[in-house]
Structures are given as structure tokens and as C-alpha cells.
Amino acid sequence: MEPAEKLSVTVTPAMARMIRDKVEDGSFGSASEVIRAALRAFQREEEEHAERMASIRARVKASIEDTRPNHSGEEVRDHLRELAA
């Protein structure tokens, strides 16, 4: 386990109340545990966001590099009408 580094943070009264409530109801052993859990959740969220963005970028890149011919919306509609006729 990494050595701990002590930090001082300022939170809103509502956040402080939520932290105290989580400790008082036994969900966590200390305010530090609540903050660490919140930071882990934030880290997961950031990692998931980065993965989503990488996926979107890959799809955009694949779309841009797609060599199939482009068709306008009107061309597609005309083709579908022909198929339906």
C-alpha cells in the first residue's frame, strides 16, 4: 500500500453533513474513508469517460477512412423507393 499523504479540503456544509452521516450510519469508518471512496468512484468515472471517448474517436476515424461511396439522403430515399416499388 502506498504511504498516505495528508491533505486539507474544503467542502460545502451539505457535503460535510453527508460525510458525517455516512460515518455515523456505519457505512464508513471515517471521513477519510468516505473521501477515498468518492475519489475512487471519480477515478472510475474518468477512466470510463476516456474509454468512451477513445471508442468514439475510433469510430469517427473508421468512418472518415471508409472508402465506400457517399450517398446523399435524397439518393438513399430514391433507392429505397425503387426497392419498395
PyMOL Python script that loads the backbone (N, CA, C, O; Angstrom):
from pymol import cmd

cmd.read_pdbstr("""\
ATOM      1  N   MET A   1       0.849  -1.195   0.000  1.00  0.00           N
ATOM      2  CA  MET A   1       0.000   0.000   0.000  1.00  0.00           C
ATOM      3  C   MET A   1       0.884   1.243   0.000  1.00  0.00           C
ATOM      4  O   MET A   1       1.908   1.303   0.680  1.00  0.00           O
ATOM      5  N   GLU A   2       0.461   2.223  -0.774  1.00  0.00           N
ATOM      6  CA  GLU A   2       1.206   3.474  -0.841  1.00  0.00           C
ATOM      7  C   GLU A   2       1.141   4.209   0.496  1.00  0.00           C
ATOM      8  O   GLU A   2       0.152   4.103   1.221  1.00  0.00           O
ATOM      9  N   PRO A   3       2.187   4.946   0.816  1.00  0.00           N
ATOM     10  CA  PRO A   3       2.099   5.764   2.027  1.00  0.00           C
ATOM     11  C   PRO A   3       1.039   6.854   1.835  1.00  0.00           C
ATOM     12  O   PRO A   3       0.873   7.375   0.733  1.00  0.00           O
ATOM     13  N   ALA A   4       0.342   7.188   2.888  1.00  0.00           N
ATOM     14  CA  ALA A   4      -0.725   8.189   2.805  1.00  0.00           C
ATOM     15  C   ALA A   4      -0.133   9.589   2.850  1.00  0.00           C
ATOM     16  O   ALA A   4       0.887   9.843   3.492  1.00  0.00           O
ATOM     17  N   GLU A   5      -0.805  10.482   2.149  1.00  0.00           N
ATOM     18  CA  GLU A   5      -0.429  11.895   2.185  1.00  0.00           C
ATOM     19  C   GLU A   5      -1.612  12.656   2.741  1.00  0.00           C
ATOM     20  O   GLU A   5      -2.739  12.513   2.268  1.00  0.00           O
ATOM     21  N   LYS A   6      -1.346  13.457   3.740  1.00  0.00           N
ATOM     22  CA  LYS A   6      -2.420  14.210   4.374  1.00  0.00           C
ATOM     23  C   LYS A   6      -2.693  15.481   3.576  1.00  0.00           C
ATOM     24  O   LYS A   6      -1.784  16.251   3.263  1.00  0.00           O
ATOM     25  N   LEU A   7      -3.975  15.679   3.255  1.00  0.00           N
ATOM     26  CA  LEU A   7      -4.416  16.871   2.543  1.00  0.00           C
ATOM     27  C   LEU A   7      -5.530  17.538   3.332  1.00  0.00           C
ATOM     28  O   LEU A   7      -6.207  16.901   4.138  1.00  0.00           O
ATOM     29  N   SER A   8      -5.706  18.800   3.093  1.00  0.00           N
ATOM     30  CA  SER A   8      -6.814  19.526   3.694  1.00  0.00           C
ATOM     31  C   SER A   8      -7.744  19.942   2.569  1.00  0.00           C
ATOM     32  O   SER A   8      -7.297  20.527   1.582  1.00  0.00           O
ATOM     33  N   VAL A   9      -9.037  19.648   2.703  1.00  0.00           N
ATOM     34  CA  VAL A   9     -10.005  20.029   1.687  1.00  0.00           C
ATOM     35  C   VAL A   9     -11.124  20.837   2.318  1.00  0.00           C
ATOM     36  O   VAL A   9     -11.423  20.695   3.503  1.00  0.00           O
ATOM     37  N   THR A  10     -11.727  21.674   1.517  1.00  0.00           N
ATOM     38  CA  THR A  10     -12.862  22.458   1.957  1.00  0.00           C
ATOM     39  C   THR A  10     -14.079  21.960   1.196  1.00  0.00           C
ATOM     40  O   THR A  10     -14.050  21.860  -0.030  1.00  0.00           O
ATOM     41  N   VAL A  11     -15.153  21.647   1.921  1.00  0.00           N
ATOM     42  CA  VAL A  11     -16.382  21.167   1.296  1.00  0.00           C
ATOM     43  C   VAL A  11     -17.547  22.034   1.751  1.00  0.00           C
ATOM     44  O   VAL A  11     -17.457  22.757   2.743  1.00  0.00           O
ATOM     45  N   THR A  12     -18.630  21.946   1.013  1.00  0.00           N
ATOM     46  CA  THR A  12     -19.818  22.705   1.394  1.00  0.00           C
ATOM     47  C   THR A  12     -20.420  22.095   2.662  1.00  0.00           C
ATOM     48  O   THR A  12     -20.123  20.949   2.997  1.00  0.00           O
ATOM     49  N   PRO A  13     -21.250  22.841   3.358  1.00  0.00           N
ATOM     50  CA  PRO A  13     -21.901  22.281   4.542  1.00  0.00           C
ATOM     51  C   PRO A  13     -22.711  21.020   4.216  1.00  0.00           C
ATOM     52  O   PRO A  13     -22.741  20.079   5.010  1.00  0.00           O
ATOM     53  N   ALA A  14     -23.359  21.001   3.061  1.00  0.00           N
ATOM     54  CA  ALA A  14     -24.146  19.820   2.681  1.00  0.00           C
ATOM     55  C   ALA A  14     -23.237  18.612   2.480  1.00  0.00           C
ATOM     56  O   ALA A  14     -23.587  17.501   2.880  1.00  0.00           O
ATOM     57  N   MET A  15     -22.077  18.815   1.866  1.00  0.00           N
ATOM     58  CA  MET A  15     -21.134  17.715   1.679  1.00  0.00           C
ATOM     59  C   MET A  15     -20.598  17.224   3.022  1.00  0.00           C
ATOM     60  O   MET A  15     -20.479  16.020   3.250  1.00  0.00           O
ATOM     61  N   ALA A  16     -20.281  18.157   3.897  1.00  0.00           N
ATOM     62  CA  ALA A  16     -19.779  17.789   5.223  1.00  0.00           C
ATOM     63  C   ALA A  16     -20.833  16.980   5.976  1.00  0.00           C
ATOM     64  O   ALA A  16     -20.508  16.002   6.649  1.00  0.00           O
ATOM     65  N   ARG A  17     -22.083  17.387   5.860  1.00  0.00           N
ATOM     66  CA  ARG A  17     -23.182  16.673   6.515  1.00  0.00           C
ATOM     67  C   ARG A  17     -23.298  15.258   5.945  1.00  0.00           C
ATOM     68  O   ARG A  17     -23.486  14.300   6.694  1.00  0.00           O
ATOM     69  N   MET A  18     -23.186  15.129   4.626  1.00  0.00           N
ATOM     70  CA  MET A  18     -23.271  13.816   4.004  1.00  0.00           C
ATOM     71  C   MET A  18     -22.129  12.917   4.479  1.00  0.00           C
ATOM     72  O   MET A  18     -22.341  11.740   4.769  1.00  0.00           O
ATOM     73  N   ILE A  19     -20.933  13.466   4.557  1.00  0.00           N
ATOM     74  CA  ILE A  19     -19.782  12.692   5.023  1.00  0.00           C
ATOM     75  C   ILE A  19     -20.016  12.233   6.462  1.00  0.00           C
ATOM     76  O   ILE A  19     -19.825  11.060   6.784  1.00  0.00           O
ATOM     77  N   ARG A  20     -20.428  13.157   7.319  1.00  0.00           N
ATOM     78  CA  ARG A  20     -20.696  12.788   8.721  1.00  0.00           C
ATOM     79  C   ARG A  20     -21.785  11.734   8.817  1.00  0.00           C
ATOM     80  O   ARG A  20     -21.669  10.790   9.598  1.00  0.00           O
ATOM     81  N   ASP A  21     -22.853  11.887   8.021  1.00  0.00           N
ATOM     82  CA  ASP A  21     -23.953  10.914   8.038  1.00  0.00           C
ATOM     83  C   ASP A  21     -23.467   9.521   7.658  1.00  0.00           C
ATOM     84  O   ASP A  21     -23.874   8.536   8.272  1.00  0.00           O
ATOM     85  N   LYS A  22     -22.597   9.427   6.648  1.00  0.00           N
ATOM     86  CA  LYS A  22     -22.077   8.125   6.211  1.00  0.00           C
ATOM     87  C   LYS A  22     -21.220   7.473   7.288  1.00  0.00           C
ATOM     88  O   LYS A  22     -21.219   6.251   7.435  1.00  0.00           O
ATOM     89  N   VAL A  23     -20.495   8.289   8.034  1.00  0.00           N
ATOM     90  CA  VAL A  23     -19.687   7.744   9.130  1.00  0.00           C
ATOM     91  C   VAL A  23     -20.597   7.341  10.284  1.00  0.00           C
ATOM     92  O   VAL A  23     -20.434   6.267  10.862  1.00  0.00           O
ATOM     93  N   GLU A  24     -21.558   8.206  10.619  1.00  0.00           N
ATOM     94  CA  GLU A  24     -22.454   7.925  11.745  1.00  0.00           C
ATOM     95  C   GLU A  24     -23.350   6.713  11.507  1.00  0.00           C
ATOM     96  O   GLU A  24     -23.679   5.994  12.450  1.00  0.00           O
ATOM     97  N   ASP A  25     -23.754   6.477  10.236  1.00  0.00           N
ATOM     98  CA  ASP A  25     -24.624   5.323   9.988  1.00  0.00           C
ATOM     99  C   ASP A  25     -23.826   4.028   9.812  1.00  0.00           C
ATOM    100  O   ASP A  25     -24.401   2.967   9.568  1.00  0.00           O
ATOM    101  N   GLY A  26     -22.511   4.119   9.935  1.00  0.00           N
ATOM    102  CA  GLY A  26     -21.672   2.922   9.884  1.00  0.00           C
ATOM    103  C   GLY A  26     -21.241   2.503   8.492  1.00  0.00           C
ATOM    104  O   GLY A  26     -20.565   1.486   8.338  1.00  0.00           O
ATOM    105  N   SER A  27     -21.619   3.264   7.475  1.00  0.00           N
ATOM    106  CA  SER A  27     -21.209   2.914   6.117  1.00  0.00           C
ATOM    107  C   SER A  27     -19.695   3.002   5.944  1.00  0.00           C
ATOM    108  O   SER A  27     -19.097   2.247   5.177  1.00  0.00           O
ATOM    109  N   PHE A  28     -19.087   3.941   6.675  1.00  0.00           N
ATOM    110  CA  PHE A  28     -17.643   4.147   6.610  1.00  0.00           C
ATOM    111  C   PHE A  28     -17.108   4.350   8.015  1.00  0.00           C
ATOM    112  O   PHE A  28     -17.834   4.753   8.925  1.00  0.00           O
ATOM    113  N   GLY A  29     -15.823   4.062   8.174  1.00  0.00           N
ATOM    114  CA  GLY A  29     -15.211   4.198   9.489  1.00  0.00           C
ATOM    115  C   GLY A  29     -14.732   5.604   9.802  1.00  0.00           C
ATOM    116  O   GLY A  29     -14.557   5.961  10.967  1.00  0.00           O
ATOM    117  N   SER A  30     -14.520   6.404   8.762  1.00  0.00           N
ATOM    118  CA  SER A  30     -14.016   7.765   8.981  1.00  0.00           C
ATOM    119  C   SER A  30     -14.348   8.641   7.785  1.00  0.00           C
ATOM    120  O   SER A  30     -14.729   8.155   6.720  1.00  0.00           O
ATOM    121  N   ALA A  31     -14.195   9.939   7.985  1.00  0.00           N
ATOM    122  CA  ALA A  31     -14.404  10.880   6.885  1.00  0.00           C
ATOM    123  C   ALA A  31     -13.406  10.609   5.768  1.00  0.00           C
ATOM    124  O   ALA A  31     -13.739  10.743   4.591  1.00  0.00           O
ATOM    125  N   SER A  32     -12.189  10.231   6.128  1.00  0.00           N
ATOM    126  CA  SER A  32     -11.176   9.930   5.116  1.00  0.00           C
ATOM    127  C   SER A  32     -11.613   8.776   4.233  1.00  0.00           C
ATOM    128  O   SER A  32     -11.386   8.807   3.024  1.00  0.00           O
ATOM    129  N   GLU A  33     -12.235   7.762   4.811  1.00  0.00           N
ATOM    130  CA  GLU A  33     -12.721   6.629   4.020  1.00  0.00           C
ATOM    131  C   GLU A  33     -13.794   7.074   3.026  1.00  0.00           C
ATOM    132  O   GLU A  33     -13.815   6.614   1.884  1.00  0.00           O
ATOM    133  N   VAL A  34     -14.680   7.963   3.459  1.00  0.00           N
ATOM    134  CA  VAL A  34     -15.726   8.471   2.569  1.00  0.00           C
ATOM    135  C   VAL A  34     -15.091   9.200   1.388  1.00  0.00           C
ATOM    136  O   VAL A  34     -15.466   8.982   0.236  1.00  0.00           O
ATOM    137  N   ILE A  35     -14.129  10.063   1.685  1.00  0.00           N
ATOM    138  CA  ILE A  35     -13.468  10.841   0.634  1.00  0.00           C
ATOM    139  C   ILE A  35     -12.709   9.919  -0.309  1.00  0.00           C
ATOM    140  O   ILE A  35     -12.762  10.105  -1.525  1.00  0.00           O
ATOM    141  N   ARG A  36     -11.999   8.922   0.234  1.00  0.00           N
ATOM    142  CA  ARG A  36     -11.265   7.989  -0.631  1.00  0.00           C
ATOM    143  C   ARG A  36     -12.218   7.224  -1.544  1.00  0.00           C
ATOM    144  O   ARG A  36     -11.919   7.023  -2.721  1.00  0.00           O
ATOM    145  N   ALA A  37     -13.363   6.795  -1.011  1.00  0.00           N
ATOM    146  CA  ALA A  37     -14.353   6.085  -1.832  1.00  0.00           C
ATOM    147  C   ALA A  37     -14.871   6.999  -2.940  1.00  0.00           C
ATOM    148  O   ALA A  37     -15.049   6.558  -4.076  1.00  0.00           O
ATOM    149  N   ALA A  38     -15.109   8.251  -2.620  1.00  0.00           N
ATOM    150  CA  ALA A  38     -15.586   9.207  -3.624  1.00  0.00           C
ATOM    151  C   ALA A  38     -14.526   9.428  -4.701  1.00  0.00           C
ATOM    152  O   ALA A  38     -14.852   9.533  -5.884  1.00  0.00           O
ATOM    153  N   LEU A  39     -13.268   9.498  -4.296  1.00  0.00           N
ATOM    154  CA  LEU A  39     -12.197   9.685  -5.272  1.00  0.00           C
ATOM    155  C   LEU A  39     -12.019   8.456  -6.155  1.00  0.00           C
ATOM    156  O   LEU A  39     -11.734   8.586  -7.346  1.00  0.00           O
ATOM    157  N   ARG A  40     -12.184   7.260  -5.582  1.00  0.00           N
ATOM    158  CA  ARG A  40     -12.117   6.045  -6.403  1.00  0.00           C
ATOM    159  C   ARG A  40     -13.248   6.032  -7.431  1.00  0.00           C
ATOM    160  O   ARG A  40     -13.036   5.664  -8.586  1.00  0.00           O
ATOM    161  N   ALA A  41     -14.442   6.432  -7.013  1.00  0.00           N
ATOM    162  CA  ALA A  41     -15.584   6.492  -7.935  1.00  0.00           C
ATOM    163  C   ALA A  41     -15.311   7.524  -9.035  1.00  0.00           C
ATOM    164  O   ALA A  41     -15.615   7.285 -10.204  1.00  0.00           O
ATOM    165  N   PHE A  42     -14.747   8.650  -8.660  1.00  0.00           N
ATOM    166  CA  PHE A  42     -14.398   9.684  -9.639  1.00  0.00           C
ATOM    167  C   PHE A  42     -13.360   9.164 -10.618  1.00  0.00           C
ATOM    168  O   PHE A  42     -13.454   9.417 -11.819  1.00  0.00           O
ATOM    169  N   GLN A  43     -12.375   8.442 -10.113  1.00  0.00           N
ATOM    170  CA  GLN A  43     -11.331   7.879 -10.973  1.00  0.00           C
ATOM    171  C   GLN A  43     -11.932   6.881 -11.965  1.00  0.00           C
ATOM    172  O   GLN A  43     -11.580   6.895 -13.144  1.00  0.00           O
ATOM    173  N   ARG A  44     -12.843   6.008 -11.492  1.00  0.00           N
ATOM    174  CA  ARG A  44     -13.514   5.056 -12.383  1.00  0.00           C
ATOM    175  C   ARG A  44     -14.299   5.798 -13.464  1.00  0.00           C
ATOM    176  O   ARG A  44     -14.256   5.434 -14.640  1.00  0.00           O
ATOM    177  N   GLU A  45     -15.010   6.832 -13.051  1.00  0.00           N
ATOM    178  CA  GLU A  45     -15.804   7.624 -13.996  1.00  0.00           C
ATOM    179  C   GLU A  45     -14.907   8.264 -15.054  1.00  0.00           C
ATOM    180  O   GLU A  45     -15.248   8.270 -16.237  1.00  0.00           O
ATOM    181  N   GLU A  46     -13.778   8.795 -14.639  1.00  0.00           N
ATOM    182  CA  GLU A  46     -12.840   9.409 -15.580  1.00  0.00           C
ATOM    183  C   GLU A  46     -12.282   8.366 -16.548  1.00  0.00           C
ATOM    184  O   GLU A  46     -12.155   8.639 -17.741  1.00  0.00           O
ATOM    185  N   GLU A  47     -11.949   7.181 -16.049  1.00  0.00           N
ATOM    186  CA  GLU A  47     -11.429   6.113 -16.904  1.00  0.00           C
ATOM    187  C   GLU A  47     -12.488   5.655 -17.903  1.00  0.00           C
ATOM    188  O   GLU A  47     -12.183   5.438 -19.076  1.00  0.00           O
ATOM    189  N   GLU A  48     -13.733   5.509 -17.441  1.00  0.00           N
ATOM    190  CA  GLU A  48     -14.821   5.107 -18.336  1.00  0.00           C
ATOM    191  C   GLU A  48     -15.064   6.168 -19.404  1.00  0.00           C
ATOM    192  O   GLU A  48     -15.325   5.843 -20.562  1.00  0.00           O
ATOM    193  N   HIS A  49     -14.979   7.433 -19.011  1.00  0.00           N
ATOM    194  CA  HIS A  49     -15.151   8.527 -19.967  1.00  0.00           C
ATOM    195  C   HIS A  49     -14.036   8.476 -21.020  1.00  0.00           C
ATOM    196  O   HIS A  49     -14.294   8.631 -22.213  1.00  0.00           O
ATOM    197  N   ALA A  50     -12.811   8.259 -20.572  1.00  0.00           N
ATOM    198  CA  ALA A  50     -11.690   8.180 -21.511  1.00  0.00           C
ATOM    199  C   ALA A  50     -11.881   7.015 -22.479  1.00  0.00           C
ATOM    200  O   ALA A  50     -11.586   7.142 -23.667  1.00  0.00           O
ATOM    201  N   GLU A  51     -12.371   5.885 -21.979  1.00  0.00           N
ATOM    202  CA  GLU A  51     -12.630   4.731 -22.848  1.00  0.00           C
ATOM    203  C   GLU A  51     -13.728   5.035 -23.859  1.00  0.00           C
ATOM    204  O   GLU A  51     -13.609   4.681 -25.032  1.00  0.00           O
ATOM    205  N   ARG A  52     -14.804   5.695 -23.408  1.00  0.00           N
ATOM    206  CA  ARG A  52     -15.884   6.070 -24.330  1.00  0.00           C
ATOM    207  C   ARG A  52     -15.374   7.014 -25.410  1.00  0.00           C
ATOM    208  O   ARG A  52     -15.704   6.858 -26.585  1.00  0.00           O
ATOM    209  N   MET A  53     -14.565   7.995 -25.008  1.00  0.00           N
ATOM    210  CA  MET A  53     -14.031   8.953 -25.979  1.00  0.00           C
ATOM    211  C   MET A  53     -13.110   8.252 -26.973  1.00  0.00           C
ATOM    212  O   MET A  53     -13.144   8.566 -28.163  1.00  0.00           O
ATOM    213  N   ALA A  54     -12.295   7.318 -26.514  1.00  0.00           N
ATOM    214  CA  ALA A  54     -11.416   6.572 -27.421  1.00  0.00           C
ATOM    215  C   ALA A  54     -12.244   5.767 -28.412  1.00  0.00           C
ATOM    216  O   ALA A  54     -11.900   5.686 -29.591  1.00  0.00           O
ATOM    217  N   SER A  55     -13.326   5.175 -27.940  1.00  0.00           N
ATOM    218  CA  SER A  55     -14.206   4.400 -28.812  1.00  0.00           C
ATOM    219  C   SER A  55     -14.857   5.301 -29.856  1.00  0.00           C
ATOM    220  O   SER A  55     -14.921   4.943 -31.032  1.00  0.00           O
ATOM    221  N   ILE A  56     -15.329   6.445 -29.441  1.00  0.00           N
ATOM    222  CA  ILE A  56     -15.953   7.397 -30.369  1.00  0.00           C
ATOM    223  C   ILE A  56     -14.927   7.860 -31.403  1.00  0.00           C
ATOM    224  O   ILE A  56     -15.220   7.917 -32.598  1.00  0.00           O
ATOM    225  N   ARG A  57     -13.726   8.188 -30.935  1.00  0.00           N
ATOM    226  CA  ARG A  57     -12.683   8.632 -31.875  1.00  0.00           C
ATOM    227  C   ARG A  57     -12.364   7.541 -32.887  1.00  0.00           C
ATOM    228  O   ARG A  57     -12.177   7.828 -34.070  1.00  0.00           O
ATOM    229  N   ALA A  58     -12.300   6.290 -32.435  1.00  0.00           N
ATOM    230  CA  ALA A  58     -12.005   5.174 -33.346  1.00  0.00           C
ATOM    231  C   ALA A  58     -13.113   5.024 -34.381  1.00  0.00           C
ATOM    232  O   ALA A  58     -12.837   4.786 -35.557  1.00  0.00           O
ATOM    233  N   ARG A  59     -14.375   5.163 -33.948  1.00  0.00           N
ATOM    234  CA  ARG A  59     -15.492   5.052 -34.898  1.00  0.00           C
ATOM    235  C   ARG A  59     -15.487   6.202 -35.896  1.00  0.00           C
ATOM    236  O   ARG A  59     -15.750   5.996 -37.081  1.00  0.00           O
ATOM    237  N   VAL A  60     -15.194   7.397 -35.433  1.00  0.00           N
ATOM    238  CA  VAL A  60     -15.128   8.553 -36.341  1.00  0.00           C
ATOM    239  C   VAL A  60     -14.002   8.346 -37.350  1.00  0.00           C
ATOM    240  O   VAL A  60     -14.179   8.580 -38.546  1.00  0.00           O
ATOM    241  N   LYS A  61     -12.849   7.909 -36.861  1.00  0.00           N
ATOM    242  CA  LYS A  61     -11.705   7.663 -37.750  1.00  0.00           C
ATOM    243  C   LYS A  61     -12.060   6.606 -38.785  1.00  0.00           C
ATOM    244  O   LYS A  61     -11.754   6.770 -39.966  1.00  0.00           O
ATOM    245  N   ALA A  62     -12.704   5.519 -38.354  1.00  0.00           N
ATOM    246  CA  ALA A  62     -13.094   4.462 -39.286  1.00  0.00           C
ATOM    247  C   ALA A  62     -14.090   4.998 -40.309  1.00  0.00           C
ATOM    248  O   ALA A  62     -14.034   4.637 -41.484  1.00  0.00           O
ATOM    249  N   SER A  63     -14.983   5.842 -39.868  1.00  0.00           N
ATOM    250  CA  SER A  63     -15.969   6.424 -40.778  1.00  0.00           C
ATOM    251  C   SER A  63     -15.298   7.329 -41.803  1.00  0.00           C
ATOM    252  O   SER A  63     -15.632   7.288 -42.987  1.00  0.00           O
ATOM    253  N   ILE A  64     -14.365   8.134 -41.353  1.00  0.00           N
ATOM    254  CA  ILE A  64     -13.663   9.043 -42.263  1.00  0.00           C
ATOM    255  C   ILE A  64     -12.846   8.251 -43.275  1.00  0.00           C
ATOM    256  O   ILE A  64     -12.754   8.624 -44.445  1.00  0.00           O
ATOM    257  N   GLU A  65     -12.260   7.163 -42.816  1.00  0.00           N
ATOM    258  CA  GLU A  65     -11.408   6.354 -43.697  1.00  0.00           C
ATOM    259  C   GLU A  65     -12.194   5.358 -44.549  1.00  0.00           C
ATOM    260  O   GLU A  65     -11.611   4.657 -45.376  1.00  0.00           O
ATOM    261  N   ASP A  66     -13.498   5.289 -44.355  1.00  0.00           N
ATOM    262  CA  ASP A  66     -14.336   4.357 -45.109  1.00  0.00           C
ATOM    263  C   ASP A  66     -14.297   4.721 -46.592  1.00  0.00           C
ATOM    264  O   ASP A  66     -14.573   5.861 -46.965  1.00  0.00           O
ATOM    265  N   THR A  67     -13.953   3.751 -47.430  1.00  0.00           N
ATOM    266  CA  THR A  67     -13.812   4.020 -48.864  1.00  0.00           C
ATOM    267  C   THR A  67     -15.098   3.775 -49.651  1.00  0.00           C
ATOM    268  O   THR A  67     -15.137   3.981 -50.864  1.00  0.00           O
ATOM    269  N   ARG A  68     -16.138   3.340 -48.966  1.00  0.00           N
ATOM    270  CA  ARG A  68     -17.402   3.136 -49.684  1.00  0.00           C
ATOM    271  C   ARG A  68     -17.917   4.481 -50.186  1.00  0.00           C
ATOM    272  O   ARG A  68     -17.655   5.514 -49.570  1.00  0.00           O
ATOM    273  N   PRO A  69     -18.653   4.478 -51.307  1.00  0.00           N
ATOM    274  CA  PRO A  69     -19.133   5.742 -51.861  1.00  0.00           C
ATOM    275  C   PRO A  69     -20.145   6.422 -50.928  1.00  0.00           C
ATOM    276  O   PRO A  69     -20.902   5.766 -50.212  1.00  0.00           O
ATOM    277  N   ASN A  70     -20.129   7.727 -50.963  1.00  0.00           N
ATOM    278  CA  ASN A  70     -21.080   8.510 -50.175  1.00  0.00           C
ATOM    279  C   ASN A  70     -22.351   8.722 -50.974  1.00  0.00           C
ATOM    280  O   ASN A  70     -22.300   8.895 -52.191  1.00  0.00           O
ATOM    281  N   HIS A  71     -23.494   8.709 -50.295  1.00  0.00           N
ATOM    282  CA  HIS A  71     -24.778   8.969 -50.941  1.00  0.00           C
ATOM    283  C   HIS A  71     -25.525  10.014 -50.129  1.00  0.00           C
ATOM    284  O   HIS A  71     -25.489  10.025 -48.899  1.00  0.00           O
ATOM    285  N   SER A  72     -26.200  10.888 -50.855  1.00  0.00           N
ATOM    286  CA  SER A  72     -26.995  11.911 -50.177  1.00  0.00           C
ATOM    287  C   SER A  72     -28.258  11.264 -49.619  1.00  0.00           C
ATOM    288  O   SER A  72     -28.620  10.156 -50.015  1.00  0.00           O
ATOM    289  N   GLY A  73     -28.908  11.937 -48.725  1.00  0.00           N
ATOM    290  CA  GLY A  73     -30.167  11.453 -48.174  1.00  0.00           C
ATOM    291  C   GLY A  73     -31.202  11.250 -49.267  1.00  0.00           C
ATOM    292  O   GLY A  73     -31.975  10.293 -49.239  1.00  0.00           O
ATOM    293  N   GLU A  74     -31.205  12.159 -50.225  1.00  0.00           N
ATOM    294  CA  GLU A  74     -32.160  12.051 -51.338  1.00  0.00           C
ATOM    295  C   GLU A  74     -31.870  10.794 -52.164  1.00  0.00           C
ATOM    296  O   GLU A  74     -32.799  10.093 -52.565  1.00  0.00           O
ATOM    297  N   GLU A  75     -30.609  10.509 -52.419  1.00  0.00           N
ATOM    298  CA  GLU A  75     -30.247   9.303 -53.174  1.00  0.00           C
ATOM    299  C   GLU A  75     -30.683   8.035 -52.433  1.00  0.00           C
ATOM    300  O   GLU A  75     -31.174   7.083 -53.039  1.00  0.00           O
ATOM    301  N   VAL A  76     -30.497   8.045 -51.147  1.00  0.00           N
ATOM    302  CA  VAL A  76     -30.898   6.879 -50.345  1.00  0.00           C
ATOM    303  C   VAL A  76     -32.410   6.709 -50.394  1.00  0.00           C
ATOM    304  O   VAL A  76     -32.902   5.597 -50.584  1.00  0.00           O
ATOM    305  N   ARG A  77     -33.153   7.804 -50.224  1.00  0.00           N
ATOM    306  CA  ARG A  77     -34.624   7.735 -50.281  1.00  0.00           C
ATOM    307  C   ARG A  77     -35.092   7.232 -51.641  1.00  0.00           C
ATOM    308  O   ARG A  77     -35.983   6.387 -51.714  1.00  0.00           O
ATOM    309  N   ASP A  78     -34.494   7.747 -52.726  1.00  0.00           N
ATOM    310  CA  ASP A  78     -34.865   7.296 -54.071  1.00  0.00           C
ATOM    311  C   ASP A  78     -34.613   5.800 -54.231  1.00  0.00           C
ATOM    312  O   ASP A  78     -35.438   5.075 -54.788  1.00  0.00           O
ATOM    313  N   HIS A  79     -33.471   5.353 -53.740  1.00  0.00           N
ATOM    314  CA  HIS A  79     -33.133   3.928 -53.845  1.00  0.00           C
ATOM    315  C   HIS A  79     -34.136   3.081 -53.058  1.00  0.00           C
ATOM    316  O   HIS A  79     -34.581   2.036 -53.534  1.00  0.00           O
ATOM    317  N   LEU A  80     -34.485   3.533 -51.863  1.00  0.00           N
ATOM    318  CA  LEU A  80     -35.456   2.780 -51.056  1.00  0.00           C
ATOM    319  C   LEU A  80     -36.830   2.742 -51.726  1.00  0.00           C
ATOM    320  O   LEU A  80     -37.527   1.728 -51.685  1.00  0.00           O
ATOM    321  N   ARG A  81     -37.206   3.868 -52.346  1.00  0.00           N
ATOM    322  CA  ARG A  81     -38.484   3.884 -53.088  1.00  0.00           C
ATOM    323  C   ARG A  81     -38.451   2.883 -54.231  1.00  0.00           C
ATOM    324  O   ARG A  81     -39.431   2.173 -54.461  1.00  0.00           O
ATOM    325  N   GLU A  82     -37.340   2.819 -54.948  1.00  0.00           N
ATOM    326  CA  GLU A  82     -37.210   1.860 -56.043  1.00  0.00           C
ATOM    327  C   GLU A  82     -37.327   0.432 -55.529  1.00  0.00           C
ATOM    328  O   GLU A  82     -37.984  -0.406 -56.147  1.00  0.00           O
ATOM    329  N   LEU A  83     -36.694   0.161 -54.407  1.00  0.00           N
ATOM    330  CA  LEU A  83     -36.758  -1.188 -53.846  1.00  0.00           C
ATOM    331  C   LEU A  83     -38.176  -1.540 -53.409  1.00  0.00           C
ATOM    332  O   LEU A  83     -38.606  -2.687 -53.534  1.00  0.00           O
ATOM    333  N   ALA A  84     -38.889  -0.559 -52.903  1.00  0.00           N
ATOM    334  CA  ALA A  84     -40.246  -0.789 -52.400  1.00  0.00           C
ATOM    335  C   ALA A  84     -41.261  -0.929 -53.539  1.00  0.00           C
ATOM    336  O   ALA A  84     -42.323  -1.523 -53.352  1.00  0.00           O
ATOM    337  N   ALA A  85     -40.939  -0.386 -54.715  1.00  0.00           N
ATOM    338  CA  ALA A  85     -41.876  -0.401 -55.868  1.00  0.00           C
ATOM    339  C   ALA A  85     -42.004  -1.773 -56.486  1.00  0.00           C
ATOM    340  O   ALA A  85     -42.745  -1.949 -57.453  1.00  0.00           O
TER     341      ALA A  85
END
""", "prot")
cmd.dss("prot")
cmd.show_as("cartoon", "prot")
cmd.util.cbc("prot")
cmd.orient("prot")
